[in-house]
């Protein structure tokens, strides 16, 4: 992805029709994107070896030696386009995780790190008291 200039930043939002002729300008601004891999016990990528005049040999390449994940905090950029898969984005922070079990990767690593990131984001935006509660 090309370097985005400050002046070119546009939210990943667009106008959509609502009921009774109204419209909404909606879309995500910041989101968390995480991919989890189960390690050697959870399958893996397919490896195919081909040989002339023989049937192909198919095997599985494990995802890794341990369960792992990769998370990124991303700034969504737009405007959205039809079938764009989520639009462009910039990565604010990212981190890889690895542990002995799925539960350790997910709860003790990914979820804990993401909780720390939301606190930092809210702090950078002026703290929780700058937000209005909608009841």
RODOTI-435408 format. One record per residue (C-alpha): chain; x, y, z; residue in one letter. Coordinates in pm, whole numbers. Example, Ala and Ser with C-alpha at 12.3 -4.5 7.8 and 13.67 -1.06 7.14 Angstrom:
  mol       u       v       w  type
    A    1230    -450     780     a
    A    1367    -106     714     s
% end
This chain:
  mol       u       v       w  type
    A       0       0       0     x
    A     126     348     -84     x
    A     206     601     184     x
    A    -106     806     262     x
    A     -77    1182     305     x
    A    -259    1348     594     x
    A    -473    1550     353     x
    A    -586    1233     174     x
    A    -732    1063     482     x
    A   -1100     988     438     x
    A   -1315     774     668     x
    A   -1432     434     553     x
    A   -1790     556     553     x
    A   -2058     628     301     x
    A   -2413     740     262     x
    A   -2674     465     268     x
    A   -3049     487     239     x
    A   -3245     443     559     x
    A   -3619     405     596     x
    A   -3862     682     500     x
    A   -3620     871     277     x
    A   -3355     933     543     x
    A   -2986     856     497     x
    A   -2698     746     722     x
    A   -2328     829     687     x
    A   -2177     526     867     x
    A   -1864     319     877     x
    A   -1586     194    1104     x
    A   -1293     421    1188     x
    A   -1065     201    1399     x
    A   -1086    -176    1416     x
    A    -899    -481    1541     x
    A    -799    -749    1294     x
    A    -671   -1081    1431     x
    A    -581   -1407    1263     x
    A    -542   -1723    1474     x
    A    -352   -2039    1371     x
    A    -401   -2359    1575     x
    A     -45   -2493    1551     x
    A      58   -2843    1442     x
    A    -259   -3017    1568     x
    A    -503   -2801    1374     x
    A    -435   -2877    1011     x
    A    -225   -2652     795     x
    A    -148   -2549     444     x
    A    -164   -2796     161     x
    A     159   -2897     -12     x
    A     139   -3066    -352     x
    A     437   -3232    -521     x
    A     393   -3321    -885     x
    A     602   -3573   -1077     x
    A     585   -3654   -1447     x
    A     364   -3957   -1517     x
    A     277   -4005   -1147     x
    A      -9   -3903    -926     x
    A      61   -3589    -721     x
    A     172   -3629    -360     x
    A     -40   -3421    -122     x
    A      62   -3345     234     x
    A      -9   -3087     503     x
    A     238   -2828     629     x
    A     157   -2742     993     x
    A      69   -2382    1078     x
    A     355   -2373    1328     x
    A     505   -2547    1629     x
    A     256   -2384    1870     x
    A     -82   -2209    1854     x
    A     -28   -1850    1741     x
    A    -204   -1532    1636     x
    A    -133   -1192    1483     x
    A    -334    -881    1576     x
    A    -335    -533    1429     x
    A    -512    -212    1526     x
    A    -606     -50    1197     x
    A    -739     284    1080     x
    A   -1003     221     814     x
    A    -973     443     508     x
    A   -1232     504     243     x
    A   -1454     581      83     x
    A   -1593     227      58     x
    A   -1627      74    -284     x
    A   -1847    -213    -399     x
    A   -1684    -550    -318     x
    A   -1363    -390    -185     x
    A   -1326    -637     102     x
    A   -1298    -370     372     x
    A   -1117     -88     198     x
    A    -771      47     254     x
    A    -622      84     598     x
    A    -320     196     794     x
    A    -174     -16    1074     x
    A    -132     171    1402     x
    A       9    -117    1606     x
    A      52    -487    1553     x
    A     176    -782    1752     x
    A     233   -1155    1715     x
    A     149   -1410    1983     x
    A     249   -1770    2052     x
    A     168   -1998    2345     x
    A     128   -2364    2437     x
    A    -253   -2367    2415     x
    A    -533   -2199    2221     x
    A    -674   -2052    2544     x
    A    -339   -1894    2632     x
    A    -302   -1738    2289     x
    A    -657   -1605    2278     x
    A    -741   -1493    2633     x
    A    -406   -1431    2796     x
    A    -242   -1279    2490     x
    A    -467   -1143    2213     x
    A    -761   -1033    2428     x
    A    -538    -883    2696     x
    A    -331    -691    2439     x
    A    -646    -564    2265     x
    A    -786    -448    2601     x
    A    -463    -251    2660     x
    A    -495     -96    2312     x
    A    -853      23    2365     x
    A    -747     188    2690     x
    A    -460     362    2511     x
    A    -686     475    2225     x
    A    -943     618    2467     x
    A    -664     791    2660     x
    A    -527     946    2339     x
    A    -877    1068    2255     x
    A    -900    1255    2584     x
    A   -1015     987    2828     x
    A   -1344     814    2889     x
    A   -1504    1134    3026     x
    A   -1481    1299    2683     x
    A   -1731    1046    2546     x
    A   -2106    1084    2586     x
    A   -2306     790    2713     x
    A   -2610     703    2510     x
    A   -2867     532    2723     x
% end
